[in-house]
Amino acid sequence: MQPSSVYIHIPFCVRKCAYCDFLSFPNCLGQKDLYVDALCREMRLAPYFFGKSDVPLRTIYLGGGTPSLLSAEEVKKILTVLSETFGIDADCEITLEANPGTVDGEKLRAFREAGVNRLSIGIQSLSDPVLNVLGRIHNAEEARRTIVAAQEAGFTNLSCDMMLGIPGQNMQDVQKTLSFFLERKIPHVSLYSLILEEGTPMYSQYQGDIEKYVSQEEDRAMYHYVVDTLKENGFSHYEISNMGRPGFESRHNLMYWRAENYYAFGCGAHYYMGCERGRHAETLDEYLTALAAAEPQKAAIYLPEEKLTTEDQKKEFMMLAFRTGSGVKGQEFEERFEMTVESAFGEELEKEIREGLVEKTAEGYCLTEKGFDLANQVFCDYV
């Protein structure tokens, strides 16, 4: 399966948020020029390392970190190298993650002109007390202004992140945030419950036990309010953590959930090629040194983590497909693995149906409403 998607990791940020365990480096913007040059060199080398693909790119995703700390010229440089190296489909979805506090109207217009056609904005909440708990660099008014500025810059394909289950957050905070999204006709919302990750300031502050401060019932009530309200306003719950109006589903993320191959470039970026899953070096110095070599070596850039057996791939197909609203499609499973999904996982599916977590569909199987709430119980059957 030839890859037609690229993930690019931009590890720079202004300040680490209190909950963040993503690979990101504050106070390293002085190395940004070197990093972009290294990225471009890695992208040009990819056909030699992995073989040349004759499939043009259909999705490109710049994530982080805070990719909106790049200049529009740097984004254009990256996209130009991708076009020269792989080709870019005329209808390619090109997403850039942006944080309020790092962009203004002029910069957003420049991103648009550089080729970005989808913006994913890290709003999280439109309540100042909640943003303070999270350690975000922006306030609610800056977040609202960023959304308006993005639309005025010509972005119609906009996604906003929304976080739930935060200490001190209440239903009124959630309602206020969602009301503004609907007022501005935002077509895509990603919703996440706060998870305390070990090693983060919030993990220490809340002793690693979020349920002491936010009950599971409160968190689920917020989640169901958001899901139900968005459904009433024409959104599809197309993946556990994502809702979009028709035509605005994230094509890049759908690629992940279909377990397709994809390129990944940049410090710490995770890739999936063939049956190999791996990552890049996780420090700037290691990454920059590897790409500065006279003849960069694949082994110095790409660090394999696992080789997936056919059985591993079947289980991963099931687990990822069950994250989506459309679920497991029997024909797709059979085309990929030359056997029916029932012959591979009949016992598991029967059990999940008995427990009310999964239901039969015209195309295969999908989670029930109860299953969406208890999805981890289903996923455990395919680990």
Secondary structure, DSSP 8 states (H G I E B T S, - for coil): ----EEEEEE-EESS--TT--SS-EET-GGGHHHHHHHHHHHHHHHHHHH----S-EEEEEEEES-GGGS-HHHHHHHHHHHHHHH-EEEEEEEEEEE-TTS--HHHHHHHHHHT--EEEEEEE-S-HHHHHHHT-SS-HHHHHHHHHHHHHTT--SEEEEEEE--TT--HHHHHHHHHHHHHTT--EEEEEE----TTSHHHHHTTT-GGGTS-HHHHHHHHHHHHHHHHHTT-EEEETTEEE-TT-S-HHHHHHHTT--BEEESTT-EEEETTEEEEE-SSHHHHHHHHHSSS--HHHHEEEEEE--HHHHHHHHHHHHTTBSS-EEHHHHHHHHSS-HHHHHHHHHHHHHHTTSEEE-SSEEEE-HHHHHTHHHHHGGG-
